[in-house]
Every structure is written in structure tokens, then in C-alpha cells.
Amino acid sequence: MKSSENFIEAIRNYLDSRAESDNLFAIRYADPSKSVEECCQYILNEVKRQGVSVMTNDEVYSLATHYYPKYNIIPSWKI
């Protein structure tokens, strides 16, 4: 499954805003090994894994921030 450009842009806007207001998150968000496109793929994979069709905005944004963890964790689809 592929993310729409509108979805990618919405996630990017959220993450940019979060990074502006949270210096610790900004450091994780600046990780060059991560990308918003891969973040969106992570979200889609998690939705599929959870077996749900619909999530709230807060649930989606929570997944987006979890893609940028405090510690460098390699997503399972990259192993």
C-alpha cells in the first residue's frame, strides 16, 4: 500500500510542528536515516498489523512520533 501525497504532507506538517515545539523530538526528527515517506509506510504497516480500518488523528500522529524513537531501532520491514 502506498501513501497519498496529502497524507505524507499532513504527517510532515505535524512532525515539523512537533519538532518546533519539542527540542528533544527535533533531534530525533533530524535523523538522516529516517524519512517522512518511510514514517508513513511505518504507519500503514502498523495499521495493517493491528487489523483496523480506521484510526483517530491522535492515534496516527502517535504512530508517526513512534517512528522516531529515543533509540535507533531498525523497522522490521528493513531487516
N, C-alpha and C positions, 0 to 999 in steps of 0.2 A: 504494500500500500504506500502511496506517495502523498506527501503533504501539499496542500494548495499554497499558492503564494500568499494568499490572505492569512492563512493560518501561520505560516512562517513569520510574516510581518507582525501579526498580533503577539506572537511569542517573543520576537525580537524587541518590540516596544515594551513589553512587560519586563523583560530581563534588563534592558537599558535603564528603565526607570528604577528597578530594584538596585542596580549597580550604582546609580547616582545617589541613592539614599542609604546604602549599606556598604561601607568601605570593605568589610571582610568579604562580602559576596563579590564585590568588584574585583578583588584579587583572583578569586576562583573563576569568575566570568572571563577574565583576560587570558586564561589558559589557552595557548595557541594550539593545543592538541584537541580542543573541543570546538564545536561549531553549532550555530543555531539550527542548521539543517539537520545535523545529527541529533541534536536535542529533540527536534520534532519527531524524528524517527524513533527515538527512545520513548517518547510519549505514546506514539502509535503502537509500539511493541508492548508497552505496559498495559494499554487499554485492551489489546488483544489477549494478553496473558491473563488479565483479570476477568475476561469474558463478559465485559459490559459493552453496551452500545452508546451510552450517554454518560457524561461526567459534568459536574459543575465547573464553572470557571476556576474556582479556588482549587479544585482537585487537579485540574490541568496545570495550573500555574505551580502548584506544589510539586508535581512531577518534573516540570521544567527546572525548578531550582534544585531538585534532587539529582538532576543530570550533572550538575556542577558541584560535586561533593567536597567536603572538607579535606578528604584524602583522595588521591588519584586512584580511581577504580576503573578498570577496563570493562566497558559494557560487554555482556555475554555474547552479543552478536558479532563482536570483533575478535573473539577468541578462536 
